[in-house]
Amino acid sequence: MTNDKNLLERTVGELVAEDYRAAEVFKKKGIDFCCGGKKTVAEVCMQKGIDAAGLETDLAHLDEVVVANRLNFREWTLPFLADYIMNVHHRYVREKIPQIVQYARKVAQVHGHAYPETIIISQRFEQLAEELFTHLEKEEHILFPYVKRLWEVKEGKGRIVAPPFGSAQNPIRVMEAEHEFAGETMQEIRQWSNNFTLPEGACNTYRVLFNLLEEFEADLHQHVHLENNILFPGAVALEQEVL
């Protein structure tokens, strides 16, 4: 990864948007590249006590990082990216949430007396689920259609009508705040579960729950990254260009 700017001065989200292999480097260091993507690498290193020089070296050698099915999302049009997010990540959220809620309730009911953290995990995930369902609706019915309309206008198809929310930056701020809540909630769940570590003699339901939660967190990180670091900045730039 090369750039005129010093790697340490660039934001985490910017680096991952430029080359998704950087996400693997950040994951290994426990660095949040989606919700915390606006922080510079230097800021994150200072906050987490990470060796900045070592991280900079890792980022400079991304050619050695292997990532399966790497897609260059930055080359996609914004409407195509929005559709991808809806068809892949929004669909995933809607399919997995009921399953996870069911398993979390069962584990809390059966094991809550011995492992009270399972009750907290179940409660926190249900709070997150409620927020996410509303969040997806707002994106699909307010922000994404506006982005698609802006793209049509850019291509010479009609004129844009001023949206009731003023500009794209207003709903984007709301979406980013909700992303922050989602990321923090999953981080809490990870902490309560001791990094999804199963207790000795855990039953299959317990095992499936933790596997689903860890998978859900990984999908959430990718989902939020695509919006915060690629779609949203692109939407703001597109609106400024069109208007």
Secondary structure, DSSP 8 states (H G I E B T S, - for coil): ---SS-GGGSBHHHHHHH-THHHHHHHHTT--SSTTTTSBHHHHHHHHT--HHHHHHHHTTGGG---TT---GGGS-HHHHHHHIIIIIIHHHHHHHHHHHHHHHHHHHHHTTT-THHHHHHHHHHHHHHHHHHHHHHIIIIIHHHHHHHHHHHTTSS-----TTSSTHHHHHHHHHHHHHHHHHHHHHHHHTTTT---TT--HHHHHHHHHHHHHHHHHHHHHHIIIIIIHHHHHHHHHHH-
